[in-house]
Amino acid sequence: MTKKEKNIINYIVICINEFAKQCGITSKEAYLYLRDFKGIEFLKENYEAEHTVSLDDAVDDLKQVCMNNGGGIK
C-alpha cells in the first residue's frame, strides 16, 4: 500500500468519526450511512480537494452528497 493510499484511508476514517460525532450517531452507523449514500466514494474521488478543507466543511460536503443520493441526515 502506498503512502497516499494510507493517507486517504486515514482521512476517510477521520471524516467518518467526525460525521458520527456531529450527527450524534455511532461510527458504525456513520460508516454504513456514508457507504450507502456514496459519501465514502465521494471522499475517495475528491480526496485531493477535500483534505484541504476543514473537517466541518468536509462533513457539510458529505451531508450534501448523501442527501443528493437519497440520504436523510441534514
N, C-alpha and C positions, 0 to 999 in steps of 0.2 A: 504494500500500500504506500502510495506516495505521501509526501508531507502535505500537499494540497488536499488530497482526499481526507487525510486525518483532520485537517483544519475545517473542512466542510462538515464532516461528521460532528466534530466538537461544537461548531456553530449551530448546527441543527439541534443538538441536544440542549444547548443553552436556550435557544428560541422556544423549544417545546416546554422547558421548565418555566420560562418567563411567561409564556402564554397561559400555562396552567395556573401560575400564581395570580396573574391579573384577572383571570376568568373564574377563579375560585373552584377549580376542578383539580383532580389528581393528574400527575404527569402521564399516567397510562391513558386516562380519558382524553387528555390533550393530544397525545400521540395518535390515538385512534381517530379522533376528530380531524386532525390535520392530515392524516393519511387519507381518510375517506373523502375529504373535500379539497384535495390537491394542494394543501399547504406545504407539505414536505416536498412535493415535486417542484413547487414554486421556489422554495429555498435552494434546492439543488440547482435549478436552472438559472437562478438570479443571484447566486452567491456573491459574485464579483461586486455587484452593486449593493446588495442588502447588508453585507458585513461592514459596510462603511457608514451605515446609518445607526442611530441609537436603537437600543433594544425596544424602547417604547414605540418608535416608528416601525420597526420590524414587526412587532406584534400587531400594530394597526394595519399594516400591509397584509399580514396573514389573515386577520379578521375579514378584510375586504375580499381577498382572494377566495376564502372559504364561502363567504356569503354569495359571491358570484357563481359559485359551484354548488349552491343548494344548502349551505350550512346556515345555522340559525343563531350562532353566538355573535353578539354585537359588542 
